[in-house]
């Protein structure tokens, strides 16, 4: 079985690693008529296209910047950041294989049989966050009126912004995508017209207290999907450096082992290979990898400027809140 791990010790750039891994995987898939691995190759090609031919990101980020300028005008009292990233290679590989393992396991547990190849391929079609932008807002204490609750006020502004975003982006060549019933919002602050598009992890809190609003767009110019996340600073802190960032490693390991026990080796090749690739990635010793521009003292201290382990940044904008005295004129 061909796995990404085998290509991470050559000293190559991330792009060359992707090219070699994808090429070898495609040759093997064609010999064995493995349709999932062929899909896997197409998925890797998307990442390569973003790294190698990223002119479209300049045009895309300019359109995102227009929403930034809109917010700066409408909410001068808010502090907020806009960030964009291409998902890291290791995280993308983990997620692709994780989707396969999770879907086959859940399907088998429910129906006591394995899903068809068409059903697996349909499940893999939902991977739409290779490009993601994040808007994080904060309401400075000096802008709160007496008796106002900061968290409630930030939440009100966040949903207000969420109500505007879909139509603003549609006017600039983006097509808003349905959330397909995932994490349907129960908040009365979200308008009915936009509710079907959002995955609401605020009114439907995720694991470890994860909270955020997620929405997916299709960029008609670039011919690709992108995700936008909306959060308050407190939500972002929890996701980046708080409990939601520590993914319950021991619990996850326990769940993975349980899935392996339910579906023994040899019962489903597609499951076996995705499971093995995922487990091998979890055991990577990052300090021993030899990849261009990547260095790691250990699995916690990492300097990644090449998009191997951490997403490659493509958009940093920051708006600092004005003081009350500036608004009075």
N, C-alpha and C positions, 0 to 999 in steps of 0.2 A: 504493500500500500504506500502511495506517495503522500507525504505530509509536509507542511510548511517548515516544521522543525529542521528537516534535513538540509535546508537552504540558508539557514541563519548563521552559519559559522564560516562562510567563505570570504568575508570581507567585502562583498559586493554592495552596491547601493540598493536601496529598497526597490527601485524600478527594475534593476537587473534580477533581483530575487524574484519579483513578481513575474517577469518574463520567463525565467527558467522554470519556475514552479508551474505556471499555467501551461507552458508548452509541454512539459513532461506529463502533466496530469491529463492533458487533452489526448496525447498519443496513447496513453494507457487506457483512457476511457473509450476511445475508438476501437481498440483491440478487444476490450471486454464488453462493448456495447452498454456502457454504464451511463444512463441518461442523466442521473443526478450529478455525476462528475462533469459532464458536459455543461450542465447549468452552472456548476461551480466555476468552470473556466470562463463562462460569459460574465459571471459576477466579478471575477478577478480582472477581466478586461475593462469593466467599468471603472475600477479603481485606477488601473493603468492610464486610461484615457484622461482621468482627472489630474493625475500627476504629470502626464506628459504633454497634454494639450489643454491648458487651463485658461486660454484667452477668454472663454465664456464666463469665467468666474469674475473677471473685471467688470463685464457688463452687468452680471447678476448682482454683484456687490454694490454697484452704483444705484441700482433700483432699490436695494435694501436700504441704502443710505438715504433715499428719498423719504422712507418711512421714519428714519432717524430724524431727519430735518422736520418732518411733520410733528413728531413728538416734542422736539426741542421748542417748537413754536407753541404747541397746545399745552405742554406741561413744563414750563420753564422752571418751576419750583421743584421738580423731581430730579434726583440724580439717577442716571441709568447708563448701562453699558450695552453695546451690541458686539457680539463676538460670533465668528463663523469658523467652522473647521471641517476638514475632510476626515472621516473616521480612520483611526489608525489601522494598519494592516493586521496586527495581531488581534485587536478587538473585533475587526470585521470578520476575520477567520473564525474566531471563537463563536461569534453570533450566528454565522451561517451554519456551522455544524450544530450549534445549540438548538437552532430552530428544528433541524431534522430530528435530533434526539427527542426533544420535547414533544413534537407532533406525533411521531411514531409511537412513543410510549403512551401518550394520552389516548390515542386512537385505539391501540391494542387493549388498554385497560378498559375502555368503554365498549368495544365491539368484539373483543377476543379474537381479532384477526388483524393483519397488517393492511395499511392503506395501499391503494393502487399507486402506480407511478404518477398518474395524472393528478391525483390528490396531493401527493408530496410536492410536485412541481407547482401546483397552485398555492400551496402554503409558502413556498420560497419566494413567491412573487410579492410578498408583503414587505420585503426588505427595502425600505425607501428613505433611510436616513444616512446614506453615505455622505451627503452634504447636509449640515445642520447649522442653523443660526440660533443664537440664544439672546433674548432680551431680558435683562435683569434690572428691576427698578427698586428705588429706595426713596422714602419720604423723610427728609431730614427733620429732626425734632423741632427745629426752629420754625417750621412751617405748620406745625400742629396748633390748632386753636384749643383753647381751654376745654377740657372734658373729652376731647377726641382721643380715640384709641388708635395708635399708630398702625397696628396690624390690620385692623378693619379698614382704615383709610387706604392703605397700600393695596389691599385686596380689591377694594372698590375701583381704584384706578387701573389695576391689572385687568379686571374683567371689562372695563370701559375700553381699554386699548384692544383687548381681544375681539370686541364687537366690531371695531373699525377695520382691523387688519385684513380679513378675507377680501373685502370689496376693494380696499386700497390696492392690494396686490393684483387682483383680477384686472384692474384698469391698466396694469403695467405688464401684461402678457403672461401672468401666472394663472394656472387653473387650480382652484381649491379642490382637494380630494375628500371624499367621505371618510369618516372614521370607522365606518362599517360596524357601528354599534359597540365599539370598544370604549370602555370607560365613559359612557354617556354622562354628561354633566347634569347634576341635580340642582345646580345653583340658579336662583332666580335672577342673578345679575348678568347671566349670559342670555342674549336674545335668542328667540326661537329660530330666527333665520340663519344663525351661525352655529347653533347647538349641534347639528349633525356632523360638523367638520372637526370638532374638538375632542381629543381624548383628555378628559379632565381628571388629573391626578390630585386635584385639590379637594373637590367634593367627594372623590373616590380615592382616598389616600393609598399610595403604593407601599411596598415593603420598606421597613425601617424608617417610616415617616416621610417617604419621598413625595414631594408635592410640586406640581408644575402643570402648565397647560401645553399640550402638543397639537400641532396642526401641520398637515402635509400639503405641499403645492407641487404642481408639475410646471416646470419652466418650458414654455413652448418654444422659446428661442434656443435654449441649450439642449432640449430634448432629454431632460433628466428630472428626477424627483428631488425635493429638498424638504427638510423638516424645520419648523420654527418652534422654539420653546419659549414660553413666557413665565417668568418667575419674579418673586420678590427676593431681596438680598438674603433674608433669613432662609427662604426655601433653597436658594443657591448654595448657601453655606452648608446646609444640611446634606445636600446632594454631593458637594465637592469635598468637604473636609469633616462632615459629621457622620452620624450613624448610617445614612443611606449610601455613603461611599464605601463603607466596610461591608462588603457583600456577604457577610456571614459565611466565611470560608468553610468552617467545619460543617455547618448546616448544609451548605451546597454540596460538599463532598459526600455527606451522608445521603443526600437525595440522589446524587449521581450513582452511587453504589447500589442504591435500592432499585433504580431503573435497570441497571446491569443484571441484577438478580432476577427481575421479572422477565427480561428478554435475554435468555442465555446466548452465548456465542454460537454463531452458525444459523440462528433462526431467521435473521434478516440482515443481509449483507450491507444494505444501505445504513441501517442503524449501527451495525458493528463499526464501520469505517468512520462515520461521523462521531461516534462515541470515542473511538480511539484517538482521532485527531484532536478532539476537545480535551481529553485527559492529558495528552502529551503537551499541549499548549499550557495547561495549568502547571505543569512540572518544569517549565522553562527556568533555567538559572540565568537571569538576564545579564549578570556580571560576566558570563563566559561567552556571550554573543559577540560576533565580529561583523558589525554592519556599519557602513559609512555614516559618520556623524552621530552615531549612537554610543553612549557610554553609561554604564551603571555600576555603582559601587556595590549595590546589592539590589534586592527586589523592591526596596523602598526608596532608595536614593538614585534617581534616574535623571539623566540629562538627554532629552530626545529632541533633536532638531530636524529629524528626517521623516517623521510620521510613522515610525515603526510601532511604537508602544503608545504614544500619546497622539491625539488627533493633530493634524497639521493646521495651524491657524491661517485663516484666509481673510479675516475681517476684524480689526479692533477699532471700535469707536467708543468714545466716552463723553458723557455730558455731565458736567458738574452743576449742581443746583445753584440758582441765584439766591442771594440773601433777600429777606423780606424788604429791606430798604431799597433794593434795586427795582422792586416791582411797583413801588408806590408812585413812581414818576410817570 
